[in-house]
Amino acid sequence: MASSGNPTPGQQVRQAVVIGGNRIPFARSGGAYTYSSNQDMLTAALDGLVARFGLQGERIGAVAAGAVLKHSRDFNLTREVVLGSALSAHTPAYDVQQACATGLEAVVGIANKIKLGMIESGIAGGVDSASDAPIAVSEGFRRVLLDLSRAKTTSQKLKALSKLRPSDLAPNAPGTGEPRTGLSMGEHQALTTAHWEITRQAQDELALASHKNLANAYERGFFDDLMTPYRGLTRDSNLRADTSLEKLAKLKPVFGKNLGDNATMTAGNSTPLTDGASTVLLGSEDYALQHDLPMLANIVDAEAAAVDFVHGGEGLLMAPVYAVPRMLERNGLTFDDFDYFEIHEAFAGTVLSSIKAWENDDFCRTRLGLDGALGSIDRTKLNVNGSSLAAGHPFAATGGRIVASLAKTLHEKGTGRGLVSVCAAGGQGVVAILEAR
Amino acid sequence: MKTVDLTEIPALPKLYVSAVGTAARQKLSGNRGSSALPEVRHSVKGASVDVGRLTAFQNVLRMPVKDDLPSGFVHAFAFPVAMSVMAREDFPLPLLGMVHLRNTVEHLAPIDFRQSLDILAWAENLRGHRAGTQVDMIVEVSSNAELLWRGNSTYLAKGVFLPGIDEVTARDKEQFEPPAPTARWRLGAGIGREYAQVSGDFNPIHLTALSAKVLGMRQQIAHGMYMASRIVQEATPPGVDAFAWEISFEAPVYLPANLGVAIDENLDDGQWHGTTFSAWNEKSRRRHFHGSISPRS
């Protein structure tokens, strides 16, 4: 319990429950969804959710979703998706953007509205396309075009045009580089991976477990009520059920190559660029009961954190390491109180660095302000149905994938808790607690 | 009626070329054949939709890229089978220069692009028109013996009057007052070329000003089925699985053009009872098309 004695989000308000989820299979970029836009994919995922839970023509309290790579024409992406879906056109919607934490933050926002009694039902989601990425004109060209549109006389127009330089004609494609450091996410993680001395073998083992767990989940039909086929795809196209440590060991490092022999991050233990969309249906208990809908799990609490990676003080993707102990303390919980851990596999190194940090006495004392190590995570409880290394990672869609899968896993077990941890660009992270029903 | 099995959906350009040959031969022999429609149905079994072509169609029509086939796509996909009937030597009207007057379609169930489709097409109801002779081309699309889509496209052979088919006297044209627009379509000069790419209908009247002029048009004109596909998509409420629609084409749309569009939805007690639509030229105020969509259970 927090020292201030304030009510915790998990206790003093009504419950927000996960009713179910639906996503489309994730596709490696340049694959099955190359010519599908963010709007198309999110509509497909949402229509599948609507069909699964009989929401045709229903007015939902709110739909919150977002995309990380977004075209300027998609300023109202989620509302446009709702208008193109089978939901009632009277359903309001808003866009959320918190880099790779977008999907989880959308879930948290909708859950909070439900907890406070503002809405009875809500849908959270996310989508991203690395294939159909926006390309913008350069800054110089953009200024010339804007000046040109304001120019009235021919001489003003010529003057505006005269400012155009040949180099302005090169387009700006989005990258995964951090604006303040110029380093890509992979290069940032390579620094963290090396700092925590995470071995190549450990990373490859985590990647292998992700593929095996995801393949097993498909085999036993776990995704049958969590997924709608799209564009002929029925499984995540990045999944390699037959991969092995030998195959993974053959891949060449792609990040941190300046580290020489210490370069450990390959295409096998880093997530690929991916296209896909996910949605989660949430509601109050009353809503679920009145509509005869399942209740899989409660959204108990969530916490966001941010770190200063710009000045080298902390690794770019380490913010969840800070968020988790704060959330656990507020809820009076330890790692022992959890049955499942869903730690988003941006890179195998991210997951392993986080786990190692929580096990480190010195780090937990000096950085997290704890009395000692936070604790260890039992690997058999980690990402039991596979995670982003196998499924792929369409940035904003990952939160919805994790929440829906974890809620179903908890419901199947019938008791217990699950911890979600998602890192994000800008040195941010969002974590959450789910509880079985 | 006899059924002719085709091994695949014929390609439209080939049909146009063979129609030119047929027209030339008939001109030389001075023989236009009979006043009767061929007693034959053309059939293609097990046709499959290429998902890339579907996506391109959805992109050009600004439709959401969904796995279910848009009603207009089914027409574009299946209609070449009807065209192959019209291109037959014993078809009494010349294929080239036919004017598309009207479409009525029953879309009976969602059609997923992975379904294997059987197509059946024939001609019926040869009859007079004040400007020539008209005929209905029927196309049925089914899967596993379940009828999913049925279209009736009425075509006019302008200036062709067949013996034994009565001429119809002209009716007074009804006055059209544009209603308040609910949308505006800006159709670029290249929209005919874009739609030709995804529909396979490369009729020169749609492509460029020059190719249209060769065929006696002032400029290139928009495909009727571009407008039908787009308006049906925009005006059908999302989530409606079974519906019927009809559209009548009036003045051709010379490109580029700005169209005023009005969609009027009949909602009663929150239930959808149907939608009417019309589109007109914003400058000349001439109506280009009008029609309706209604629910089917």
Chai-1 contact restraints between the chains, C-beta under 6 A:
chainA,res_idxA,chainB,res_idxB,connection_type,confidence,min_distance_angstrom,max_distance_angstrom,comment,restraint_id
A,Y35,B,T55,contact,1.0,0.0,6.0,A-B,restraint_1
A,S36,B,V65,contact,1.0,0.0,6.0,A-B,restraint_2
A,D40,B,P64,contact,1.0,0.0,6.0,A-B,restraint_3
A,D40,B,V65,contact,1.0,0.0,6.0,A-B,restraint_4
A,T43,B,P64,contact,1.0,0.0,6.0,A-B,restraint_5
A,Q56,B,G239,contact,1.0,0.0,6.0,A-B,restraint_6
A,G84,B,P64,contact,1.0,0.0,6.0,A-B,restraint_7
A,S85,B,P238,contact,1.0,0.0,6.0,A-B,restraint_8
A,A86,B,P238,contact,1.0,0.0,6.0,A-B,restraint_9
A,A86,B,G239,contact,1.0,0.0,6.0,A-B,restraint_10
A,R231,B,V51,contact,1.0,0.0,6.0,A-B,restraint_11
A,G232,B,V51,contact,1.0,0.0,6.0,A-B,restraint_12
